[in-house]
Amino acid sequence: MAAGGWLRAAVRTMATVAVATWLVGTPAQAQAPSLPDNVPTTPPPPPPGVSAALDSARAESGAHLTVSVYTYGPGSAVFERFGHIALAIADDRTGEEVAFNWGMFDFNQPNFIPRFLTGDTRYWMEGYRAAAFNAVYQSEDRSIRRQVLALDPVARGALRDFVVWNAAEQNKYYRYDYYNDNCSTRIRDAIDWALQGRLRRALAGSERGLTWRDETARITATDLPVYAGIQLALGQPADRDLTAWQEGFLPEHLALHLARVQFADAAGRPTPLVREDTVLYRAMRAPLDTAAPDRRAAAALIGVLLGVVFLLLARAPGAAARTALTALGTAWFAVGGVLGTLLLLAGTVTRHAEYMGRNLSLFQVHPLLLVAAACWWARGRAGAAGRTAHVAVSMVAVIALVGVVAQHLPLFHQHNTEVWFLTAPVHLSAALALRLVTRRSATMTPVTTPRVDRLA
């Protein structure tokens, strides 16, 4: 098959996969069943309201319990900047308060990196003495907020039963999910379980128009590589407005909503869910920004400057300019091709697909860039390699333009315009640079005059 033929076939295949990924998406739960080491092996205790005898016993034990939520401010490491949270249960009969933490993981566990990359993480919950647990966060200069919940004795006793069950070795492991099942949502869900679904109903509405992308970008804004990776990797599902319930994936938002929730008491009077709200320690560090920075202008400037470099090198004479253009183009397309391949895999065959599927970034970075990288050295030359370079680079530019147009359509809109602000100008400039090189090569080709034999 000619170079253009197999290239077109490859592009059609990749385009089909990309479109199918966007249109359908792949729910994370549909990829593969959770591994046995990520799920409880014994059934949880029944919730309140199922057994009168059980509720009576829980009311008796719950009368001696106090349930609190501790919310911890951001730390220095990237994974600490999202804050943390713990559910604490104090027993006045023993004087002991235990803080239950659902954010436990171990970098040294077998296959940690592959499981992290594929979204098959293995986290667990653990109980600690609350005073010692809080002392660790205070030593790290992280704010500590305590909210004592106004639960009835039955709910308090039920929560104690639940955490005892969950803390057992055979039940404490779970598959961590950044947005839907993390240390914060586990506590939210446990409280809702004890309240028989009333918390979820109270937080069902959409309040502030926050999205997973907005909040993740805000928190990672000062770490530029992580911020850029988030903007590139998250697809359109990450741009949906969150309900107050979904906002609870962040500890600070869950604490905010717990403080606002009210339920009607037996007399019909509104009663706050939180009866005590105290800041135990206020960090000295600067607080996080309230919104992510707008970096579209910076991204566009970088994209235009890179594009200008492509064009200047294409027009410059000499071997040094040709070598520099070869290195720049190869590096640009190779990096984009690797990122695009990883992005395509993440959105189709990993458990991250729920957030990375239907991603318009695939119009800007995709596996076709690897073909362009492999053949960029042959730009402007005759032969199969030169023709392949011309077709690949031209198609990269066309696909980038299609992505820019799609970005402005309501059906396809995705809130990461920084990606195409940076990449599209470079793709277009690379295609134009290739045409300039091809045209110059054609004008420099020596014209040979046919030899005419003459008779002596």
Order of alpha helices (4+ residues) and beta strands (2+ residues): alpha-alpha-beta-beta-beta-alpha-beta-alpha-beta-alpha-beta-alpha-alpha-alpha-alpha-alpha-alpha-beta-beta-beta-alpha-alpha-alpha-alpha-alpha-alpha
